[in-house]
Amino acid sequence: MYHDVPHEVLPIFKSHLKWLAERFEIISPQDLVTGTSQSERPKALLTFDDGCEDNYELVAPLLESLGVRGLFFICPGFSGISREASFELMKRSSALLGEKSRDSRWQRMSQQQIVDLDKRGHGIGNHTMTHVPLARLDPQEMTYEISKGAATLQTWLGHPSPFFAWTYYWNEISPASLKIAKAYHQYCFSPCSGLNSWPISRPVLWRTGVDVSKPLSSFKTQISGVVDWMYAPQRRELSSMGNLIS
């Protein structure tokens, strides 16, 4: 799970890709849906949250040069507006989370860029309409954020997206919001570290968050699974929630 990959850290990101390619089969979003596998090696799927414009300008071309496709989780409400306007939209979420400020470096992808990525074989997923903490919303807002995000992407892409990822932390999801997400999407990705079985069968998928500004040695530690045991209680809770809904 990546977010933005600005130009100054692109060499570090390249080192991540090289290391992964030597040890994993890097699958595409479509491989996830079909269960397609080319080798017995462990699988890795690259995901990118928030629809940052550098994902389009820098990340996607690099992945394509290696024959790889990524999964980009988009908040459609930010598309086509300025960076300053996008952070006006985030004021409500910041207040709900008790955050004093938001990092203002991100410029979001346009609708045209999102559609272009889809046409080039990348996956586009719903990340809520305006990047909200779903567990803190009333039922009407929660339903709107998920359903409107799904409907907007379907209109833009010309097909439904099977992918959803909730925002912020592992526990910023509720049974009610997960049920709504499952009604619109086949796969629900969590910000909770862990391994997934192959082919994918569980209702909630685990993702390991990666800090692309850290050196390769840090990335190796993050990917090794050495800290996955710390997330075991969270995975059990989320699995129980997903099984009740499935």
C-alpha positions as CSV (number, residue, x, y, z in Angstrom):
1,M,0.0,0.0,0.0
2,Y,1.6,3.2,-1.3
3,H,0.3,6.7,-1.5
4,D,2.1,9.5,-3.4
5,V,5.5,8.8,-5.0
6,P,7.0,12.2,-5.7
7,H,9.9,12.6,-8.1
8,E,12.6,12.9,-5.4
9,V,11.9,9.4,-4.1
10,L,11.4,7.7,-7.4
11,P,14.8,6.0,-7.2
12,I,13.8,4.4,-3.9
13,F,10.5,3.2,-5.5
14,K,12.5,1.7,-8.4
15,S,14.6,-0.2,-5.9
16,H,11.4,-1.6,-4.3
17,L,10.2,-2.8,-7.6
18,K,13.5,-4.4,-8.5
19,W,13.6,-6.3,-5.1
20,L,10.0,-7.4,-5.4
21,A,10.4,-8.6,-9.0
22,E,13.3,-10.8,-8.0
23,R,11.3,-12.6,-5.2
24,F,7.6,-12.3,-6.1
25,E,5.2,-12.7,-9.0
26,I,3.8,-9.1,-9.3
27,I,0.2,-9.7,-10.3
28,S,-2.2,-7.3,-11.9
29,P,-5.6,-6.3,-10.6
30,Q,-7.1,-8.5,-13.3
31,D,-5.0,-11.4,-12.2
32,L,-6.6,-11.0,-8.7
33,V,-10.1,-11.2,-10.2
34,T,-9.4,-14.2,-12.4
35,G,-7.1,-16.0,-10.0
36,T,-4.5,-16.1,-12.8
37,S,-1.1,-17.3,-11.8
38,Q,2.1,-17.7,-13.8
39,S,4.3,-19.2,-11.2
40,E,4.4,-20.8,-7.7
41,R,6.2,-17.8,-6.3
42,P,4.5,-15.6,-3.6
43,K,2.2,-13.0,-5.2
44,A,2.4,-9.2,-4.7
45,L,-0.2,-6.6,-5.8
46,L,0.9,-3.0,-5.9
47,T,-1.8,-0.6,-4.6
48,F,-1.8,3.2,-4.4
49,D,-4.3,5.2,-2.3
50,D,-5.8,8.7,-2.8
51,G,-5.4,9.2,-6.6
52,C,-2.3,11.4,-6.4
53,E,-1.3,12.9,-9.7
54,D,2.3,11.6,-9.5
55,N,0.8,8.1,-9.6
56,Y,-0.3,8.9,-13.2
57,E,2.7,10.9,-14.3
58,L,5.5,8.9,-12.7
59,V,4.3,5.6,-11.2
60,A,2.1,4.2,-14.0
61,P,4.7,4.7,-16.8
62,L,7.4,3.1,-14.7
63,L,5.2,0.1,-13.9
64,E,4.3,-0.3,-17.6
65,S,7.9,-0.2,-18.6
66,L,8.3,-3.4,-16.5
67,G,5.2,-5.0,-17.8
68,V,3.4,-4.4,-14.5
69,R,0.0,-2.9,-13.7
70,G,-1.1,-1.3,-10.4
71,L,-4.4,-0.8,-8.5
72,F,-5.2,2.9,-7.8
73,F,-7.8,3.8,-5.2
74,I,-9.6,7.0,-6.2
75,C,-11.7,9.6,-4.3
76,P,-13.8,10.9,-7.3
77,G,-14.9,14.0,-5.4
78,F,-11.3,15.4,-5.6
79,S,-11.0,15.0,-9.4
80,G,-10.9,18.2,-11.4
81,I,-10.5,20.6,-8.4
82,S,-7.5,22.4,-7.1
83,R,-5.2,21.1,-4.3
84,E,-6.5,23.9,-2.1
85,A,-10.1,23.0,-2.8
86,S,-9.5,19.3,-2.1
87,F,-8.2,20.1,1.4
88,E,-11.3,22.3,2.0
89,L,-13.3,19.1,1.3
90,M,-11.1,17.2,3.9
91,K,-11.8,19.7,6.7
92,R,-14.8,17.6,8.0
93,S,-12.8,14.4,8.1
94,S,-9.9,16.2,9.9
95,A,-12.3,17.5,12.5
96,L,-13.8,14.1,13.0
97,L,-10.3,12.6,13.5
98,G,-9.0,15.4,15.7
99,E,-6.3,16.3,13.2
100,K,-4.9,19.9,13.3
101,S,-3.7,20.0,9.7
102,R,-3.5,18.0,6.5
103,D,-0.4,17.5,4.3
104,S,-1.1,19.8,1.3
105,R,1.5,18.4,-1.1
106,W,-0.9,16.2,-3.0
107,Q,-2.4,17.1,-6.4
108,R,-5.1,14.6,-7.4
109,M,-5.7,12.9,-10.8
110,S,-8.2,14.3,-13.2
111,Q,-11.1,12.3,-14.6
112,Q,-9.3,12.0,-17.9
113,Q,-6.2,10.6,-16.3
114,I,-8.2,8.1,-14.2
115,V,-10.1,6.8,-17.3
116,D,-6.8,6.6,-19.2
117,L,-5.2,4.4,-16.5
118,D,-8.2,2.1,-16.7
119,K,-7.8,1.8,-20.5
120,R,-4.1,1.0,-20.1
121,G,-4.9,-2.0,-17.9
122,H,-4.5,-0.6,-14.5
123,G,-7.2,-1.2,-11.8
124,I,-9.3,1.7,-10.5
125,G,-10.9,1.3,-7.1
126,N,-13.3,3.2,-4.9
127,H,-11.7,5.0,-1.9
128,T,-15.0,6.8,-0.9
129,M,-16.2,9.9,-2.6
130,T,-14.3,12.4,-0.4
131,H,-11.8,10.4,1.8
132,V,-14.0,10.1,4.9
133,P,-13.6,8.0,8.1
134,L,-16.7,5.8,7.5
135,A,-17.0,4.5,11.0
136,R,-17.7,8.1,12.3
137,L,-20.4,9.0,9.8
138,D,-24.2,8.7,10.2
139,P,-25.8,6.0,8.0
140,Q,-27.0,8.5,5.3
141,E,-23.5,10.0,4.8
142,M,-21.8,6.7,4.9
143,T,-24.1,5.2,2.3
144,Y,-23.6,8.3,0.1
145,E,-19.8,8.2,0.3
146,I,-19.6,4.6,-0.8
147,S,-22.4,4.4,-3.3
148,K,-21.7,7.8,-5.0
149,G,-18.0,6.9,-5.3
150,A,-18.9,3.5,-6.9
151,A,-21.5,5.1,-9.2
152,T,-19.2,7.9,-10.3
153,L,-16.4,5.5,-11.2
154,Q,-18.8,3.3,-13.1
155,T,-20.0,6.2,-15.1
156,W,-16.4,7.4,-15.9
157,L,-15.0,3.9,-16.7
158,G,-18.0,2.4,-18.4
159,H,-18.0,-0.6,-16.1
160,P,-18.3,-1.2,-12.3
161,S,-15.2,-1.4,-10.2
162,P,-14.7,-4.6,-8.2
163,F,-12.3,-2.9,-5.8
164,F,-12.9,-0.9,-2.6
165,A,-10.5,0.3,0.1
166,W,-11.5,2.3,3.2
167,T,-9.6,5.2,4.4
168,Y,-7.3,6.0,7.4
169,Y,-6.9,3.2,10.0
170,W,-7.8,-0.4,10.2
171,N,-10.8,0.4,12.6
172,E,-12.3,3.2,10.5
173,I,-14.8,0.7,9.1
174,S,-18.1,-0.5,10.7
175,P,-20.2,-3.5,10.0
176,A,-22.8,-1.3,8.3
177,S,-20.3,0.4,6.1
178,L,-18.5,-2.8,5.2
179,K,-21.9,-4.3,4.2
180,I,-22.6,-1.4,1.9
181,A,-19.1,-1.7,0.4
182,K,-19.6,-5.4,-0.2
183,A,-22.9,-4.6,-2.0
184,Y,-21.0,-2.5,-4.6
185,H,-17.6,-4.2,-4.7
186,Q,-16.2,-7.7,-4.8
187,Y,-13.0,-7.0,-2.9
188,C,-12.5,-4.8,0.2
189,F,-9.0,-3.8,1.0
190,S,-8.0,-2.9,4.6
191,P,-5.1,-0.8,5.9
192,C,-4.1,-3.8,8.0
193,S,-0.8,-5.7,7.5
194,G,-0.9,-9.4,6.8
195,L,-0.7,-12.1,4.1
196,N,-3.6,-13.2,1.9
197,S,-4.2,-16.7,0.7
198,W,-4.1,-17.4,-3.1
199,P,-6.4,-17.5,-4.9
200,I,-8.3,-14.8,-3.0
201,S,-11.3,-16.0,-1.0
202,R,-11.5,-13.9,2.2
203,P,-14.1,-11.0,2.4
204,V,-11.5,-8.5,3.6
205,L,-7.9,-8.3,2.2
206,W,-4.8,-7.2,4.1
207,R,-2.3,-4.7,2.9
208,T,1.1,-3.7,4.2
209,G,1.6,0.0,4.2
210,V,4.9,1.2,2.8
211,D,6.8,4.4,3.4
212,V,8.4,5.1,0.0
213,S,10.7,7.8,1.5
214,K,12.5,5.1,3.6
215,P,15.5,3.2,2.1
216,L,15.3,-0.3,0.7
217,S,16.4,-1.9,4.0
218,S,13.3,-0.5,5.7
219,F,11.1,-1.8,2.9
220,K,12.5,-5.3,3.2
221,T,11.6,-5.2,6.9
222,Q,8.1,-4.0,6.2
223,I,7.5,-6.7,3.6
224,S,9.2,-9.5,5.6
225,G,6.1,-9.9,7.8
226,V,8.1,-9.6,10.9
227,V,5.6,-7.3,12.4
228,D,2.4,-9.0,11.1
229,W,1.9,-10.7,14.4
230,M,1.1,-7.3,15.9
231,Y,-1.9,-7.1,13.7
232,A,-3.3,-10.5,14.5
233,P,-6.1,-9.2,16.8
234,Q,-7.1,-6.6,14.2
235,R,-7.2,-9.2,11.5
236,R,-9.4,-11.5,13.6
237,E,-11.8,-8.7,14.3
238,L,-12.1,-7.6,10.7
239,S,-12.4,-11.2,9.5
240,S,-15.3,-11.8,11.9
241,M,-17.0,-8.7,10.7
242,G,-16.5,-9.7,7.1
243,N,-17.7,-13.3,7.7
244,L,-20.9,-12.0,9.4
245,I,-21.7,-10.0,6.3
246,S,-20.8,-12.6,3.8
